Amino acid sequence: MAKWIDVSTSRHQLKLFDGNKLIKTYPIAVGKILSPTPSGTYTIINKQPDPGGPFGVLWMGLSKPHYGIHGTNNPASIGKNVSHGCIRMFNHDVLELSSRVSIGTWVSIHK
């Protein structure tokens, strides 16, 4: 079984699984009420180091256009509903996660 990512927007958690085995849980920030993180199942389609702006050290784009998992230049925002729908992580966490998953990895997002 391949690695996959489970995102709970209500718990502000991103969990990395290998099949049924939990590898690690990361704290995240998610979308605000007016720009919620979209529920559904997507895949990681690209990785971009140093994307600039508010995206921290790394951007991993999802198969839903304009949405991704990325770092942040505002670590105080982690654990809150503050983004425009993206999944925001601490920079050191997004680098670790990126090193453990490949393009094509499933991402399941739910409340």
N, CA, C and O atoms as a GROMACS GRO file, in nm:
protein
  444
    1MET      N    1   0.085  -0.120   0.000
    1MET     CA    2   0.000   0.000   0.000
    1MET      C    3   0.089   0.125   0.000
    1MET      O    4   0.196   0.127   0.061
    2ALA      N    5   0.042   0.225  -0.068
    2ALA     CA    6   0.122   0.347  -0.082
    2ALA      C    7   0.094   0.444   0.033
    2ALA      O    8  -0.002   0.429   0.108
    3LYS      N    9   0.182   0.543   0.044
    3LYS     CA   10   0.160   0.650   0.140
    3LYS      C   11   0.046   0.739   0.094
    3LYS      O   12   0.027   0.759  -0.026
    4TRP      N   13  -0.029   0.793   0.190
    4TRP     CA   14  -0.137   0.886   0.158
    4TRP      C   15  -0.154   0.981   0.276
    4TRP      O   16  -0.105   0.956   0.386
    5ILE      N   17  -0.226   1.090   0.250
    5ILE     CA   18  -0.240   1.198   0.348
    5ILE      C   19  -0.388   1.214   0.382
    5ILE      O   20  -0.474   1.216   0.294
    6ASP      N   21  -0.415   1.225   0.513
    6ASP     CA   22  -0.551   1.249   0.563
    6ASP      C   23  -0.550   1.385   0.632
    6ASP      O   24  -0.472   1.408   0.724
    7VAL      N   25  -0.638   1.476   0.587
    7VAL     CA   26  -0.646   1.611   0.643
    7VAL      C   27  -0.781   1.629   0.710
    7VAL      O   28  -0.886   1.615   0.647
    8SER      N   29  -0.778   1.660   0.840
    8SER     CA   30  -0.900   1.695   0.913
    8SER      C   31  -0.901   1.846   0.937
    8SER      O   32  -0.820   1.898   1.014
    9THR      N   33  -0.994   1.916   0.869
    9THR     CA   34  -0.998   2.061   0.883
    9THR      C   35  -1.051   2.103   1.021
    9THR      O   36  -1.012   2.208   1.072
   10SER      N   37  -1.138   2.021   1.081
   10SER     CA   38  -1.192   2.058   1.213
   10SER      C   39  -1.090   2.037   1.324
   10SER      O   40  -1.090   2.109   1.424
   11ARG      N   41  -1.002   1.937   1.306
   11ARG     CA   42  -0.900   1.909   1.408
   11ARG      C   43  -0.769   1.982   1.382
   11ARG      O   44  -0.679   1.980   1.466
   12HIS      N   45  -0.757   2.047   1.266
   12HIS     CA   46  -0.632   2.114   1.226
   12HIS      C   47  -0.515   2.015   1.228
   12HIS      O   48  -0.408   2.043   1.282
   13GLN      N   49  -0.541   1.897   1.168
   13GLN     CA   50  -0.438   1.793   1.165
   13GLN      C   51  -0.421   1.737   1.025
   13GLN      O   52  -0.518   1.716   0.952
   14LEU      N   53  -0.295   1.712   0.989
   14LEU     CA   54  -0.262   1.640   0.868
   14LEU      C   55  -0.189   1.513   0.912
   14LEU      O   56  -0.089   1.519   0.984
   15LYS      N   57  -0.241   1.398   0.870
   15LYS     CA   58  -0.181   1.271   0.909
   15LYS      C   59  -0.125   1.203   0.786
   15LYS      O   60  -0.189   1.195   0.681
   16LEU      N   61  -0.002   1.154   0.801
   16LEU     CA   62   0.063   1.079   0.694
   16LEU      C   63   0.053   0.931   0.728
   16LEU      O   64   0.095   0.887   0.835
   17PHE      N   65  -0.004   0.855   0.634
   17PHE     CA   66  -0.020   0.710   0.651
   17PHE      C   67   0.063   0.636   0.548
   17PHE      O   68   0.087   0.685   0.438
   18ASP      N   69   0.106   0.515   0.586
   18ASP     CA   70   0.160   0.418   0.491
   18ASP      C   71   0.064   0.300   0.498
   18ASP      O   72   0.072   0.219   0.590
   19GLY      N   73  -0.026   0.290   0.401
   19GLY     CA   74  -0.133   0.192   0.410
   19GLY      C   75  -0.222   0.228   0.528
   19GLY      O   76  -0.278   0.337   0.534
   20ASN      N   77  -0.237   0.135   0.623
   20ASN     CA   78  -0.318   0.161   0.742
   20ASN      C   79  -0.235   0.212   0.859
   20ASN      O   80  -0.291   0.242   0.965
   21LYS      N   81  -0.104   0.222   0.842
   21LYS     CA   82  -0.015   0.259   0.952
   21LYS      C   83   0.008   0.410   0.955
   21LYS      O   84   0.053   0.469   0.857
   22LEU      N   85  -0.022   0.472   1.071
   22LEU     CA   86   0.002   0.614   1.088
   22LEU      C   87   0.151   0.638   1.106
   22LEU      O   88   0.214   0.578   1.194
   23ILE      N   89   0.208   0.724   1.023
   23ILE     CA   90   0.350   0.756   1.032
   23ILE      C   91   0.371   0.879   1.121
   23ILE      O   92   0.455   0.878   1.210
   24LYS      N   93   0.293   0.985   1.095
   24LYS     CA   94   0.313   1.109   1.171
   24LYS      C   95   0.190   1.197   1.158
   24LYS      O   96   0.120   1.195   1.057
   25THR      N   97   0.165   1.276   1.264
   25THR     CA   98   0.058   1.375   1.264
   25THR      C   99   0.121   1.514   1.273
   25THR      O  100   0.207   1.538   1.357
   26TYR      N  101   0.077   1.604   1.186
   26TYR     CA  102   0.129   1.740   1.183
   26TYR      C  103   0.017   1.840   1.213
   26TYR      O  104  -0.097   1.819   1.172
   27PRO      N  105   0.048   1.950   1.285
   27PRO     CA  106  -0.050   2.058   1.303
   27PRO      C  107  -0.057   2.143   1.175
   27PRO      O  108   0.045   2.165   1.110
   28ILE      N  109  -0.176   2.190   1.142
   28ILE     CA  110  -0.193   2.269   1.019
   28ILE      C  111  -0.287   2.387   1.044
   28ILE      O  112  -0.357   2.392   1.145
   29ALA      N  113  -0.286   2.480   0.951
   29ALA     CA  114  -0.389   2.584   0.943
   29ALA      C  115  -0.469   2.555   0.816
   29ALA      O  116  -0.417   2.501   0.719
   30VAL      N  117  -0.598   2.591   0.819
   30VAL     CA  118  -0.687   2.564   0.706
   30VAL      C  119  -0.764   2.690   0.669
   30VAL      O  120  -0.742   2.797   0.726
   31GLY      N  121  -0.854   2.676   0.572
   31GLY     CA  122  -0.928   2.789   0.519
   31GLY      C  123  -1.024   2.853   0.618
   31GLY      O  124  -1.071   2.790   0.713
   32LYS      N  125  -1.052   2.981   0.592
   32LYS     CA  126  -1.150   3.055   0.672
   32LYS      C  127  -1.291   3.021   0.626
   32LYS      O  128  -1.309   2.951   0.527
   33ILE      N  129  -1.390   3.071   0.699
   33ILE     CA  130  -1.530   3.045   0.666
   33ILE      C  131  -1.561   3.089   0.522
   33ILE      O  132  -1.630   3.018   0.449
   34LEU      N  133  -1.509   3.205   0.481
   34LEU     CA  134  -1.540   3.257   0.347
   34LEU      C  135  -1.457   3.192   0.237
   34LEU      O  136  -1.490   3.202   0.119
   35SER      N  137  -1.350   3.124   0.276
   35SER     CA  138  -1.266   3.054   0.177
   35SER      C  139  -1.222   2.920   0.236
   35SER      O  140  -1.105   2.899   0.264
   36PRO      N  141  -1.320   2.829   0.254
   36PRO     CA  142  -1.288   2.703   0.322
   36PRO      C  143  -1.198   2.611   0.240
   36PRO      O  144  -1.194   2.618   0.117
   37THR      N  145  -1.126   2.527   0.311
   37THR     CA  146  -1.048   2.422   0.245
   37THR      C  147  -1.147   2.321   0.185
   37THR      O  148  -1.236   2.273   0.255
   38PRO      N  149  -1.132   2.289   0.056
   38PRO     CA  150  -1.231   2.203  -0.009
   38PRO      C  151  -1.220   2.056   0.034
   38PRO      O  152  -1.111   1.998   0.032
   39SER      N  153  -1.333   1.998   0.072
   39SER     CA  154  -1.335   1.855   0.104
   39SER      C  155  -1.328   1.774  -0.025
   39SER      O  156  -1.373   1.819  -0.130
   40GLY      N  157  -1.272   1.655  -0.014
   40GLY     CA  158  -1.264   1.568  -0.131
   40GLY      C  159  -1.133   1.494  -0.132
   40GLY      O  160  -1.052   1.505  -0.040
   41THR      N  161  -1.111   1.417  -0.238
   41THR     CA  162  -0.986   1.342  -0.254
   41THR      C  163  -0.913   1.396  -0.376
   41THR      O  164  -0.968   1.403  -0.486
   42TYR      N  165  -0.789   1.435  -0.354
   42TYR     CA  166  -0.706   1.496  -0.458
   42TYR      C  167  -0.571   1.424  -0.462
   42TYR      O  168  -0.546   1.334  -0.382
   43THR      N  169  -0.486   1.464  -0.553
   43THR     CA  170  -0.350   1.412  -0.555
   43THR      C  171  -0.253   1.529  -0.560
   43THR      O  172  -0.287   1.639  -0.603
   44ILE      N  173  -0.130   1.503  -0.513
   44ILE     CA  174  -0.023   1.602  -0.525
   44ILE      C  175   0.024   1.600  -0.670
   44ILE      O  176   0.063   1.494  -0.721
   45ILE      N  177   0.022   1.715  -0.736
   45ILE     CA  178   0.059   1.718  -0.877
   45ILE      C  179   0.193   1.786  -0.904
   45ILE      O  180   0.252   1.768  -1.010
   46ASN      N  181   0.244   1.864  -0.808
   46ASN     CA  182   0.375   1.926  -0.828
   46ASN      C  183   0.433   1.969  -0.694
   46ASN      O  184   0.362   1.978  -0.593
   47LYS      N  185   0.562   1.996  -0.695
   47LYS     CA  186   0.633   2.047  -0.577
   47LYS      C  187   0.719   2.163  -0.624
   47LYS      O  188   0.789   2.153  -0.724
   48GLN      N  189   0.714   2.273  -0.551
   48GLN     CA  190   0.793   2.389  -0.588
   48GLN      C  191   0.865   2.443  -0.466
   48GLN      O  192   0.801   2.499  -0.376
   49PRO      N  193   0.998   2.428  -0.459
   49PRO     CA  194   1.071   2.487  -0.348
   49PRO      C  195   1.077   2.639  -0.362
   49PRO      O  196   1.078   2.692  -0.473
   50ASP      N  197   1.082   2.708  -0.250
   50ASP     CA  198   1.095   2.854  -0.245
   50ASP      C  199   0.996   2.926  -0.337
   50ASP      O  200   1.038   3.000  -0.425
   51PRO      N  201   0.865   2.904  -0.318
   51PRO     CA  202   0.767   2.969  -0.406
   51PRO      C  203   0.753   3.119  -0.383
   51PRO      O  204   0.694   3.189  -0.465
   52GLY      N  205   0.806   3.168  -0.273
   52GLY     CA  206   0.799   3.311  -0.244
   52GLY      C  207   0.668   3.351  -0.177
   52GLY      O  208   0.576   3.270  -0.166
   53GLY      N  209   0.663   3.474  -0.133
   53GLY     CA  210   0.542   3.526  -0.071
   53GLY      C  211   0.507   3.452   0.057
   53GLY      O  212   0.595   3.413   0.133
   54PRO      N  213   0.376   3.432   0.082
   54PRO     CA  214   0.332   3.374   0.208
   54PRO      C  215   0.342   3.222   0.213
   54PRO      O  216   0.298   3.161   0.311
   55PHE      N  217   0.397   3.160   0.109
   55PHE     CA  218   0.393   3.014   0.099
   55PHE      C  219   0.510   2.942   0.164
   55PHE      O  220   0.525   2.821   0.148
   56GLY      N  221   0.593   3.016   0.238
   56GLY     CA  222   0.702   2.953   0.311
   56GLY      C  223   0.807   2.893   0.219
   56GLY      O  224   0.836   2.946   0.112
   57VAL      N  225   0.862   2.780   0.262
   57VAL     CA  226   0.978   2.722   0.193
   57VAL      C  227   0.942   2.625   0.080
   57VAL      O  228   1.027   2.588   0.000
   58LEU      N  229   0.813   2.585   0.074
   58LEU     CA  230   0.777   2.482  -0.024
   58LEU      C  231   0.628   2.486  -0.054
   58LEU      O  232   0.547   2.513   0.035
   59TRP      N  233   0.593   2.461  -0.178
   59TRP     CA  234   0.454   2.449  -0.222
   59TRP      C  235   0.436   2.311  -0.285
   59TRP      O  236   0.516   2.270  -0.370
   60MET      N  237   0.331   2.239  -0.242
   60MET     CA  238   0.292   2.114  -0.309
   60MET      C  239   0.151   2.135  -0.361
   60MET      O  240   0.056   2.143  -0.284
   61GLY      N  241   0.139   2.143  -0.493
   61GLY     CA  242   0.010   2.171  -0.554
   61GLY      C  243  -0.079   2.048  -0.556
   61GLY      O  244  -0.033   1.935  -0.575
   62LEU      N  245  -0.210   2.071  -0.535
   62LEU     CA  246  -0.307   1.963  -0.541
   62LEU      C  247  -0.375   1.961  -0.677
   62LEU      O  248  -0.367   2.057  -0.754
   63SER      N  249  -0.442   1.848  -0.706
   63SER     CA  250  -0.511   1.833  -0.834
   63SER      C  251  -0.632   1.925  -0.845
   63SER      O  252  -0.690   1.938  -0.953
   64LYS      N  253  -0.672   1.990  -0.735
   64LYS     CA  254  -0.774   2.095  -0.742
   64LYS      C  255  -0.700   2.225  -0.767
   64LYS      O  256  -0.621   2.268  -0.682
   65PRO      N  257  -0.723   2.290  -0.882
   65PRO     CA  258  -0.643   2.410  -0.917
   65PRO      C  259  -0.647   2.516  -0.807
   65PRO      O  260  -0.750   2.541  -0.745
   66HIS      N  261  -0.533   2.578  -0.786
   66HIS     CA  262  -0.513   2.691  -0.692
   66HIS      C  263  -0.509   2.647  -0.546
   66HIS      O  264  -0.503   2.733  -0.458
   67TYR      N  265  -0.512   2.517  -0.518
   67TYR     CA  266  -0.504   2.470  -0.380
   67TYR      C  267  -0.378   2.387  -0.361
   67TYR      O  268  -0.332   2.319  -0.453
   68GLY      N  269  -0.323   2.394  -0.240
   68GLY     CA  270  -0.202   2.319  -0.214
   68GLY      C  271  -0.174   2.306  -0.066
   68GLY      O  272  -0.246   2.358   0.020
   69ILE      N  273  -0.065   2.234  -0.039
   69ILE     CA  274  -0.010   2.219   0.095
   69ILE      C  275   0.121   2.296   0.092
   69ILE      O  276   0.206   2.271   0.007
   70HIS      N  277   0.137   2.391   0.184
   70HIS     CA  278   0.257   2.474   0.177
   70HIS      C  279   0.304   2.517   0.315
   70HIS      O  280   0.232   2.502   0.414
   71GLY      N  281   0.426   2.571   0.318
   71GLY     CA  282   0.481   2.628   0.440
   71GLY      C  283   0.417   2.764   0.467
   71GLY      O  284   0.319   2.802   0.402
   72THR      N  285   0.473   2.836   0.563
   72THR     CA  286   0.417   2.967   0.596
   72THR      C  287   0.526   3.061   0.645
   72THR      O  288   0.626   3.018   0.703
   73ASN      N  289   0.505   3.190   0.621
   73ASN     CA  290   0.593   3.291   0.681
   73ASN      C  291   0.528   3.347   0.807
   73ASN      O  292   0.577   3.446   0.863
   74ASN      N  293   0.418   3.284   0.853
   74ASN     CA  294   0.346   3.328   0.973
   74ASN      C  295   0.316   3.206   1.061
   74ASN      O  296   0.202   3.159   1.064
   75PRO      N  297   0.418   3.155   1.132
   75PRO     CA  298   0.397   3.032   1.210
   75PRO      C  299   0.288   3.044   1.316
   75PRO      O  300   0.232   2.943   1.358
   76ALA      N  301   0.257   3.165   1.361
   76ALA     CA  302   0.152   3.183   1.462
   76ALA      C  303   0.014   3.145   1.409
   76ALA      O  304  -0.080   3.127   1.487
   77SER      N  305   0.002   3.131   1.277
   77SER     CA  306  -0.130   3.099   1.218
   77SER      C  307  -0.162   2.950   1.225
   77SER      O  308  -0.278   2.912   1.206
   78ILE      N  309  -0.064   2.866   1.252
   78ILE     CA  310  -0.089   2.721   1.255
   78ILE      C  311  -0.188   2.689   1.367
   78ILE      O  312  -0.177   2.740   1.479
   79GLY      N  313  -0.285   2.602   1.335
   79GLY     CA  314  -0.388   2.567   1.431
   79GLY      C  315  -0.514   2.651   1.418
   79GLY      O  316  -0.609   2.635   1.494
   80LYS      N  317  -0.514   2.741   1.319
   80LYS     CA  318  -0.629   2.831   1.304
   80LYS      C  319  -0.692   2.817   1.166
   80LYS      O  320  -0.638   2.752   1.077
   81ASN      N  321  -0.810   2.879   1.151
   81ASN     CA  322  -0.879   2.885   1.021
   81ASN      C  323  -0.849   3.022   0.960
   81ASN      O  324  -0.922   3.118   0.984
   82VAL      N  325  -0.742   3.031   0.884
   82VAL     CA  326  -0.694   3.162   0.838
   82VAL      C  327  -0.660   3.169   0.690
   82VAL      O  328  -0.644   3.279   0.638
   83SER      N  329  -0.647   3.056   0.622
   83SER     CA  330  -0.596   3.061   0.485
   83SER      C  331  -0.709   3.086   0.385
   83SER      O  332  -0.826   3.097   0.422
   84HIS      N  333  -0.671   3.096   0.258
   84HIS     CA  334  -0.769   3.111   0.150
   84HIS      C  335  -0.813   2.974   0.099
   84HIS      O  336  -0.863   2.962  -0.013
   85GLY      N  337  -0.795   2.871   0.179
   85GLY     CA  338  -0.837   2.737   0.142
   85GLY      C  339  -0.723   2.637   0.135
   85GLY      O  340  -0.746   2.516   0.132
   86CYS      N  341  -0.601   2.687   0.133
   86CYS     CA  342  -0.486   2.596   0.130
   86CYS      C  343  -0.462   2.538   0.268
   86CYS      O  344  -0.518   2.582   0.368
   87ILE      N  345  -0.376   2.437   0.269
   87ILE     CA  346  -0.334   2.371   0.392
   87ILE      C  347  -0.195   2.424   0.424
   87ILE      O  348  -0.100   2.404   0.348
   88ARG      N  349  -0.184   2.492   0.537
   88ARG     CA  350  -0.061   2.562   0.575
   88ARG      C  351   0.008   2.482   0.685
   88ARG      O  352  -0.056   2.436   0.780
   89MET      N  353   0.140   2.466   0.673
   89MET     CA  354   0.218   2.390   0.771
   89MET      C  355   0.338   2.471   0.815
   89MET      O  356   0.381   2.564   0.747
   90PHE      N  357   0.395   2.433   0.932
   90PHE     CA  358   0.524   2.489   0.969
   90PHE      C  359   0.624   2.454   0.860
   90PHE      O  360   0.615   2.347   0.800
   91ASN      N  361   0.721   2.545   0.832
   91ASN     CA  362   0.817   2.521   0.725
   91ASN      C  363   0.894   2.391   0.744
   91ASN      O  364   0.911   2.316   0.648
   92HIS      N  365   0.941   2.362   0.866
   92HIS     CA  366   1.018   2.238   0.886
   92HIS      C  367   0.929   2.115   0.863
   92HIS      O  368   0.977   2.011   0.818
   93ASP      N  369   0.799   2.126   0.895
   93ASP     CA  370   0.708   2.013   0.874
   93ASP      C  371   0.680   1.989   0.727
   93ASP      O  372   0.678   1.874   0.682
   94VAL      N  373   0.659   2.096   0.650
   94VAL     CA  374   0.627   2.077   0.508
   94VAL      C  375   0.748   2.019   0.434
   94VAL      O  376   0.732   1.942   0.339
   95LEU      N  377   0.868   2.057   0.476
   95LEU     CA  378   0.989   1.999   0.414
   95LEU      C  379   0.999   1.850   0.446
   95LEU      O  380   1.030   1.770   0.358
   96GLU      N  381   0.972   1.814   0.570
   96GLU     CA  382   0.976   1.672   0.609
   96GLU      C  383   0.870   1.593   0.534
   96GLU      O  384   0.898   1.485   0.480
   97LEU      N  385   0.748   1.646   0.530
   97LEU     CA  386   0.639   1.578   0.460
   97LEU      C  387   0.674   1.559   0.312
   97LEU      O  388   0.656   1.450   0.257
   98SER      N  389   0.723   1.664   0.249
   98SER     CA  390   0.756   1.656   0.107
   98SER      C  391   0.861   1.550   0.079
   98SER      O  392   0.857   1.483  -0.025
   99SER      N  393   0.954   1.533   0.172
   99SER     CA  394   1.060   1.433   0.152
   99SER      C  395   1.004   1.291   0.164
   99SER      O  396   1.068   1.195   0.121
  100ARG      N  397   0.885   1.277   0.224
  100ARG     CA  398   0.827   1.144   0.247
  100ARG      C  399   0.719   1.106   0.146
  100ARG      O  400   0.680   0.989   0.140
  101VAL      N  401   0.671   1.201   0.068
  101VAL     CA  402   0.565   1.171  -0.028
  101VAL      C  403   0.611   1.207  -0.169
  101VAL      O  404   0.701   1.290  -0.188
  102SER      N  405   0.549   1.144  -0.267
  102SER     CA  406   0.585   1.171  -0.406
  102SER      C  407   0.467   1.233  -0.479
  102SER      O  408   0.354   1.234  -0.429
  103ILE      N  409   0.495   1.285  -0.597
  103ILE     CA  410   0.388   1.335  -0.683
  103ILE      C  411   0.296   1.217  -0.715
  103ILE      O  412   0.342   1.107  -0.745
  104GLY      N  413   0.166   1.242  -0.707
  104GLY     CA  414   0.069   1.134  -0.725
  104GLY      C  415   0.011   1.084  -0.593
  104GLY      O  416  -0.084   1.006  -0.593
  105THR      N  417   0.069   1.129  -0.480
  105THR     CA  418   0.019   1.087  -0.348
  105THR      C  419  -0.124   1.135  -0.329
  105THR      O  420  -0.156   1.250  -0.360
  106TRP      N  421  -0.209   1.047  -0.279
  106TRP     CA  422  -0.350   1.080  -0.248
  106TRP      C  423  -0.357   1.174  -0.128
  106TRP      O  424  -0.282   1.159  -0.032
  107VAL      N  425  -0.448   1.270  -0.134
  107VAL     CA  426  -0.475   1.361  -0.022
  107VAL      C  427  -0.626   1.361   0.000
  107VAL      O  428  -0.702   1.405  -0.086
  108SER      N  429  -0.670   1.311   0.115
  108SER     CA  430  -0.812   1.307   0.149
  108SER      C  431  -0.839   1.419   0.250
  108SER      O  432  -0.779   1.423   0.357
  109ILE      N  433  -0.931   1.510   0.214
  109ILE     CA  434  -0.964   1.625   0.299
  109ILE      C  435  -1.108   1.614   0.345
  109ILE      O  436  -1.198   1.592   0.264
  110HIS      N  437  -1.128   1.630   0.476
  110HIS     CA  438  -1.263   1.622   0.533
  110HIS      C  439  -1.270   1.710   0.657
  110HIS      O  440  -1.168   1.763   0.701
  111LYS      N  441  -1.388   1.726   0.712
  111LYS     CA  442  -1.406   1.810   0.831
  111LYS      C  443  -1.338   1.748   0.951
  111LYS      O  444  -1.342   1.804   1.060
   0.00000   0.00000   0.00000
